[in-house]
Amino acid sequence: MARILVTSALPYINGVKHLGNLAGSMLPADVFSRAMRMMGHDVLSLCATDEHGTPAELAAAEAGVDVRRYCNEQHERQKRAGDQFGLDWDWFGRSSSPQNHALTQHFAEVLEERGLIEERSSTQIYSNADGRFLPDRYVVGTCPNCGHERARGDQCENCGKLLDPTDLIDPKSAISGSTDLEPRETSHLYLLQSQMQDAIRDWVDRQSWPSLATSIAKKWLDEGLKDRAITRDLEWGVPVLKDGKPRPGFENKVFYVWFDAPIEYFACAIEAEREGVLDSWERWWRVDGGADDVTYVEFMGKDNVAFHTVSFPATVLGSGEAWKTVDRLKAFNWVTWYGGKFSTSEKRGIFMDQALELLPADYWRWYLTANAPESSDAAFTLEGFQAAANADLANNLGNFVNRITRFAASRFDGHVPEGGEAGPLEAQLEKDLQARLDALRGHYDAMEFRKAAAETRAIWALGNNYLQEAAPWTAFKTDPQAAAVSVRTGLNLARLFGALSWPVIPFAADAILEAFGEGGEAPRWPASAAQALDTLKPGSKFEAPDVLFAKIEDEQVEGWRTKFGGADS
């Protein structure tokens, strides 16, 4: 049994995430955690809402509520959506927690003592109308590169070009809309990443991450690490202290969200210990506290890779303390909406809470896992979603389970039949099944989610092919003993399908397992195909479950296209 620590990129607080966000970090983290638990490993899975920074303040102002209240409400909203999607975190924390405040201030203090933080002056945009310095994102205007009229002062969302607020045409405050702006001198704390260049490169060179993560990290290193401001002129965030008191000149500043947010990975476990979820957070995060045998696995979209492979390690390694660093990093490309961006304002794409209003979570979990954007971007289309759900879930899995359990319930009075001896057909099934079980386990170990879904699908198909050939409904009339063997085998396959489906489609998996008197907790990975085909003993009771998956009709898809945008959008 291994000890495995799993984290996902932290979802930002400003609203429920769309299906692309889900597919690129939170969902694969959950699928992997579930698979590892099935295999008997000791797993701790952690996630949290990322709650500080400019967008949180802007979203709260737009909603007309205090930023803390806004974050409280949005945290609960995101947690509820995650729970309904079956994201089974051991703890879902908050970066605004007192634990993260204290730990962020601790890291800043230690890094400054080690000569890796210094105070510098710089020019920043000041809004006379708002009476405050404006972070780059608070300045909006026309992009000089593409002409987009709502470009931010740090980057144009339309063309992706990195910008400085002074580059914008007709800049104005995102808070008040005022154009009464002027550059002024202000001071900030800088993390001296340039001094960590060699140490970070040595650390990255020792890792064996997939190529996407490694290439992004080395690109940043090859370009040279730059010293980076870790404070901002904001009200909402972690206060900047000196010797336990507000730092002179920094009373109206907080730590930059990209400094404090990753520290929440550590603080999240401290929160969990305080709530009684963990006995000792140090056993998972401190090498000198018992975490030396932990394998730390991290999941994220490609836009987060640089921060987690370069910037955050500069903080952790720079502290000189015995913190656990990531061992395995799985990075994902984008899930796009018909090849374009998800957009709330333009009503393009489906978000997690909306998805659950349309269909149960398992439909979405299956499609997003089976089409995970591992090697390239993956376009989500409603037509592809419909085809996959109908073929894989309704026809392949659902039809098999419902067909064998209903037939067995009617012909054998809801009991696993006795009698008969397995023959060549069952022997071949066992051989084929063992090969596929081994392959499926290997795909999960390698975090290859598309391949894991494809192997799961192939195992379902193996069961359908067996039933087609064994034809117990025909044999029942002429050879009851042969029918008993094939029905017993089919019921064991149905139960196995429930267990193997649990990482990806946990709600349907529980419904299948409950039909056989199981469910409610992680099923065990089968010791062998032979064991899996002999789990249900003759005479044991079962119940035929309700229809697991209804087919998605063309009329439904047409309505969703109108509401959420289709290929034309």
N, C-alpha and C positions, 0 to 999 in steps of 0.2 A: 504494500500500500504506500503510495506516494502522497506527499502533502503538496497541494496545488493551490496557489493564490491566483485568482482571476479578477481582472478589472477591465472596465470598458471606458472609452472616452466619455467624459462627463457631459450629459446633455445640458445645453444652456437653458437658463430659466425662462426665457421669453417665449413661452407657449409650448404646446404639445408638439412633438417632433413629427416630421413626415416619414413616409415609409423608407425613403432613402437613408435618413439618419438611423432608423431602426436597423436596417440591413447592414450598415457599415460598421457597427460596433456593438450595440446592446444585444441584438438577437444572436449573433454568432457567439458572443461571450456566454449567453445563457445556454445555447445548444451544447457548447463545449463543456460547460460546467455540469450539465445534466448527464452527458455521456461519461464524463470522468467519475461522477458519483455512481453511475450504474456499474462501472468497473471496480468499485470498491475503494476508490481513492478518497482521501480526506481533503475536501474542497472548501475553500472560503471564497465566496464571490461578493465583490463590493462595487457599488456605484453611488453616485450622488448627483444632485443638481449643482451646476456651476452658476453662482448667484451674484457675483460682483461685476463691475464694469459698466461702461457706457450704455450698452443696449438695455440693461435692466433699469437704469434711471430713465431712459427715454420711454421705454414701454410703460413704466409706472406713471410717468407724467401724462402719456397719451390716454391711459386708462383713468386718470384723475384720482389716483390713490397714492398713499404713502408707499415708498419703495419696499419697506419691510413687509407691509401688508401684502403688496403685490407678490413678493417672493414667497411668502407663506402660502398664499392661494395657489400660485403656480407650481410650487413643490408638491402640494397635495394633488393637484390636477395631473401632473406628470407621473406621480407615484401610482395614482389610480389607473391611469392608462397602461402603465407598465404591468401592474398586477393583472389587469384584464387581459393583457397579451401573454400572460404566463411567464413574465420575467421574474425568476425566482431568486432575487438577490438575498444573501444572508443579511445584508444591511444596505439600505438606500439612504445615504446621508445628505448633508448640506454643507456647501463650502462657506456659508455664513455662520457656521456653528462656532461657539466659543473655543472648541478644541482646535479648529483650523486657525482662528485668530491667534491663539497662543503659539501654535507651532510655526506659523508664518513669521511671527515676530521673533521667535527663537532662531529660525534659519537666518533672518536678516542680521541679527546680532552676531551670530557665529561667523557668518561670511564677512562681516565688517571687521571683526577681530582678526580674521585671517588675511586681511588686506585685499579682499575681493569685491568690496563695495566702496564707492566713493561718491561724494556729492559734487555735482557739476551744474553749471548754469547753462541755459539754452534759451532760444527764442521760441515763444509760443503765442498762439492767437488768443487775444483777450477780447471779450465782448463787453462793451460799455453798457449796453442795454441790460445784460444779464448780471453784470457785476462779477464776472468770474473768468478764469482761464478756461478755454474750451479744449478738451481732448480732441485729437484728430477726427474722430468719428462724429463729434458734435458740430463740425464744420461741413456744410454741404454746398454744392455748386455744380457748375457745368464742367464735365471732363474735357480737358484740352486735347485728349487723344481721340475720343469717339463722339463727343458732343452730348453724351448722356447727361440729362439735366438734374439727376439726383445722385451724382457721385459723392462719395464721402471723402473726407480729408486724408484718409489713409489708403484708400483703394477704390477704384471704380468697379462697382458690382457688375456692370454691363460688359466691359472689355477686360477686366482683371488687372489693369495697369496699376502699379503701386504709385501712390501720389503723396505729395506734401500739401498741407492746407493752402499754402501760398501758390500752388500750381493751379488751383481751381479758378474758373472764370465766374465772376459775380458771386463770390462766396458769401454765405450768410450763416447765422446761428441756427442749428437744428432745434434749439430750445424755443427761441422767441421769433425766429425768422428775421431778426435784425441784421442789417448789413453794416452796422456801426462796429466794425472790427478793426483791431490794430495789433501788430506784433509787439510783445513785451518780453523782458527778461524774467525768467523764473528758474528755480532750482529743483533738481530731482536727484534721486539716488540711482546710481548705475551699477549693474552687475558686470564685473570686468571679465566677460567671457573670453576675451582675447588671451588672457593669462591662462585659461583652461584649455586652449586649443590642443596642445599635445596630449594632455591627459584624456580629453574626450576622444580624440582619434585613437589612442591606444585602447581605450575601453571599447569603442565601436569595432575596431579591428578584431577584438577577441570574441565578438558575438557571431552567431550563426543564424541570423534572421533571414526571412525570405527576401528576394531581390528587391521588391518594391520598397521595403523599409530601409534596407541597406543603401540603396542608390540615393534615396532622398537625404539620408544622414550624411553620406559622403559628399554629396553635392554641396551642402551647406559648409562642410568642413573645407572642401577644396576652395570655396569662395572666401574662406577666412571668417572666423567668428568675430562678431563685432560686439563691443560693449553696449549694453542695452539698459535703457531706463526701466526701473522696476517700481516707480511711483507715478501717480497721476493726480491731477487736480479734480478730485471728485469728493462727494460727501459720503457715498455708499461704498464701503469696503473695509479692509483691515487697516486700522489706524497705524500711523508710523510713530514708533516710540524710540526713546533713547533713555537707557537706564530706568525703564519702567514708567516714564512720563512722556507726554507728547513732545516729539522732537522739535526744537526751536526752528521756526520757519516752515514747518511741515504740518502745522495744526489743521490746515484745510486740504491736506493731501492724504491719500490712501495708497496701499500697495497695488500695483498694476495687476489686473485679474490673471494675466498669464504667469505671474510669479506665485500668487497664492493658490490658484485653482489646482495645479497638480499636487500641491502639498496636501490637499484634501484626501488623496489616496491614503496617506498615513493617518490623517486626522479622522477619517471615516471609521477606521478600525478602533480608534480611541472612543469615538461616539458609541460604537457597537459594544465595547466593553462596559462603558458606563450604563448602557441599557440592559446589560446582562446577557447579550448575545454571544460574547466571547469571554473566555476565562482570562486570556492574556493577549493583548494586541501585539506585544513585543515578540511573541513567538512566531508572528507572521511577518513582521516588518523590521526587526532588529537582528542583525547577524550575531551580535553579542547577547541576544536575548532568546536564542533558540531557533532563529529562522534560517540557519545555515543549511538545513536540508529541504527548504521550501523551493519549489519551482514556480517562479512568478511569470504569468502569462497575461499579455496585454492585447486588447483589441481596439482598433481605431480606424477611422477613415484617413486617406492619404494626406489630407490637409492638416492633420494633427501630428503627423510623424516627426517633423523637424523639432517641434517643441518637446516631444517626449524622448527623442533620441539625442538631442543636443542641448537645448536650453535647460530643461529640467535636470538632466544629469549634471550640468554645470553647477546647479544649486546643490544637488545631493552629494556629488563627489567633492565639490568645493568645500563643503562643511567639514570634511575629514571625519565624519561620524560613520558608525557602522550600520547604515541603512541598507535594506535589501533593494537591489536594482533589478530591472527586468531581465529575464532569461530568454523568453520567447515572445516575439512581437508579431502579431498578425495584422497587416495593414490591408485595407480594402480600397478599391477604386470607387467611383460614384455609381449609384443607381439613379438613372435619369428618368424623366417622365416623357416618353416617346422621343428620347434623344435630347430633350431640352431640360431646363431647370424646373424643379418644383417651385411654385410661387403662390403664396397666400393671396397677395394683392390682386394677382391676375387670374385667380381661381384655376390654377393648373396644378393638378396632383392631389393625392389623398394623404391626409394626416392620420395619426394613430387613432384618435378618438372618432374621427369620421369613418375610418375603416371598420371599426367595431360596430357602428350603427348599420353597416351594410351586411356583414357576414361575421361568423365567429372567428376568433383569432387564428385558429389552426389553418384556415385557408391561406391567410397572408403569411404566416410563419413558413408554411411549406413552400410557397412560390418564391419567397425571398431567399430561402436557404438553397433551394434547388437551382436558383439563378443568381447565386451570390457573385458580386463583382470582384472576383479574385484576381483574374489575369488582365482584365480590362473593364471599362465602364459597361454597365448592363442597363439596357433600356427597359423600363417597366411599361408594358402595354396592357390594357384591359383585355384585349383579344388573347394575348399570350397567357394572361392570368386565367381567363376562363377555360382555355384549352387544357392547361396543365391541371387545374383543379378538377375538371370533369374527368380527364383521362386517369390521373394518378390517384386522386382521393376518392371520387365517387365510383369509378369503374374498377380500378385495380384493387385498392384496399377495401373500401366500403362494401362493394359487391361481394367480395370474397367472404368477409366476416359475416355479413348478413345472410348470405346464402347457406354457408355451412352451419351456422348456429340455428337458423330457423328450421332447416331440414332435420338436424339432429334433435331439436326440441320436439318436433312433431313425430318423428319416427322412434326416438329412444327416450321419450318422456323426460327431457331435460337432464339426462344423465349421460356421462361419458360411457359409451358402449363397451361391453366386455367381449372377449372371445376373438378368435382369429389370430393368425400369425403374419407378421410382416413379410413381404416378399421382395422380389427384385425391384419393383417400382419404388418401394419405400427405401430400399438400400441405395438406389441411385439418388433419390431425394436427399437422403442423409449426406451422401458424399458431396452433392452440389451445394447443399446448404452450408456445410462446414467450410467450403472454399469461400463462399460469399460472406459468412460471419467473420472469417479471418480478414478478408479484404475490408469489410466495413469497420472493424476495429482499427485497422491500420490507417484508414482515412481519417477517423476521429483523432487518433494519436498525432497525425500529421497536420491536423486542422484544415483538411481539404473538404470543405462543406458541400460543394457541388458534387464531388465524387461520393461523399457519404450519402447524400440524397439519392443519387443515381443507383448506388448499391442497395439502399433500402427499397427503392422502387423495384429493382431486379429481384429482390427476395420476395416481395409481394407477388410479382409475376410468376416466380417459381411455384408458389402455392397455388395460383390459379391454373397453371399448367398441370400440376399434379392432380388437382380435382377434376380437371377436364378429362384426363386420361383414366383416372380411377373410377369416375362416374358412379359414386355410391348410390345415387337415386335410381340407377338402372340395376346395379348389383343387388340392391336391397330386395328385389323381386325374385332373383334367381340364385344368389349366393349371399345369404345374410352374414356369414362370417367375414367374407371379403368386404362387405359394406361396413361392418363394424370396424375393421382395421382402418379403412380409408376415412371414415367419419372421425374416429379417434385421432388419427393423424392430422386430419383437417382442423379439428378443435385445438390440438396442440399448436398447430401453425397459427391459428387465429390469436391464441394467447401470446405466442412469440411475437407476432406482428405488433400487438399492443405494446409489448416491452421494448422492442427495437424502435418503435415510433416515438417513444416517450421524449427523447431529446428534442425532436423537431415539432411534433404535434401532440403536446402533452394532454390536452383536454380529451381528444379522441382516444388517446392511449389509455387514459384512466377509465373511460367508458368501456373500452374493451376488457381491460383487466378486472374491472368491477363485475363484469358479467361472469367471471370465473372466480369470484370471491377474493380478488386482490385489489390493488389500487390504493391511492392515497399517499404513497411514498415511492421513492425511487426503486424501480424493479432492478433485480440483479442481472448483470450481463450473463448470458448462458455459458456454462462451463464448456459445452460442446453441442454440436448439432444433435447427437444421440440423446443427451440429457434434455435438450429443448423439446424433442419429439416424444419424450416420455414424462413430461412434467405433470400433466393431468392424469390422475390414476383412474382406472376403470371404476365406474360406479359413482364418481364424484359429480356433484350437481353444478349446473351452470344455467344462465338465463340468456336468451337472445336479446342483444341490445337493440335500441331503437336505430333507425336509419342514421348512419354516422355523418354522411355528407350528401346533401341535396345538390343536384346539378345546377350550375349557373346558367340561366336562360338568356337568349339573345336580347330579349326585351330589357332585362336588368342591365346588361352591358350598355345598351343604347342610352338608357336613362343616366347611367354613370358618366358616359361620354359627354352628355349635355351638361351635367352638373360640374364635373371636374376637368373637362377639357380632354380632347383626344388628339389624334394625329394632326388635325388641322390647326390646333392651337400652338 
